[in-house]
Amino acid sequence: MKSKAELIVLNHTKFGENSIVLHTLSAEYGRRGFLVKVSPKTSMTLFLPLNILEAEVTENPKSNLWHARNFVSVSPLNGIRSNIHKNTMTLFMSEVLYRVVKDQTNEDGLADWLKGQILTLDALQSDFANFHLLFLLNLCAALGFDPSADSLAPFVANRHPERSEGSSSGKNLIALESLLRLPFAEALLMPLSGADRNVIVESILKYIEYHTESAVNVRSLAVLREIYVDF
């Protein structure tokens, strides 16, 4: 059976000589991989992380690996692709989703929520350095973890355990509490250092690992740390 679907790219992996498996999230199919034929003429930029594509999907009741073809970009995401900081952020966001959302699961409303997040990041002109923190907290809520300062507190890293309580972990817990409480626009403007953001990201990822009962191991986190160190 063939149908049209809007797919959000999470990742792709090589499959044989002339194919890739395109890992996607969609309202129709949830988290699913599709077999896609490629050639030397194929523009692989079409499959950059978090690209929003319309495709023709061929379902196969005898296999979990369906086919997709005739891709068309739904949104060019010029605001993301022209900015190295945003591009790095989307690499991180897509990898988190790729590792956290299990294959062939369909969380109601998750794809629509993600599309809104992508288009929001694309539209932001400035002051988006905290966006990935809000993304992670909102992802927790979208997955049903209901994050709060109390539930996050055990996971907040203390880089200086020899110092008094409240110096390092306390500061970051207060920052997390503010990110949860403030309206979106105000949370984006919260003054945080690159080091503070890194600790907060690691804390939220530990919280996600606890609730998913699996190691997330986000490789792109190291790249994110490097590029946002002074941002």
Secondary structure, 3 states (H helix, E strand, C coil): CEEEEEEEEEEEEEECCCEEEEEEEECCCEEEEEEEECCCCCCHHHHCCCCEEEEEEECCCCCCCEEEEEEEECCCCHHHHCCHHHHHHHHHHHHHHHHHCCCCCCCCCHHHHHHHHHHHHHHCCCCCCCHHHHHHHHHHHHCCCCCCHHHHHHHCCCCCCCCCCCCCHHHHHHHHHHHHHCCHHHHHCCCCCHHHHHHHHHHHHHHHHHHHCCCCCCCCHHHHHHHCCCC
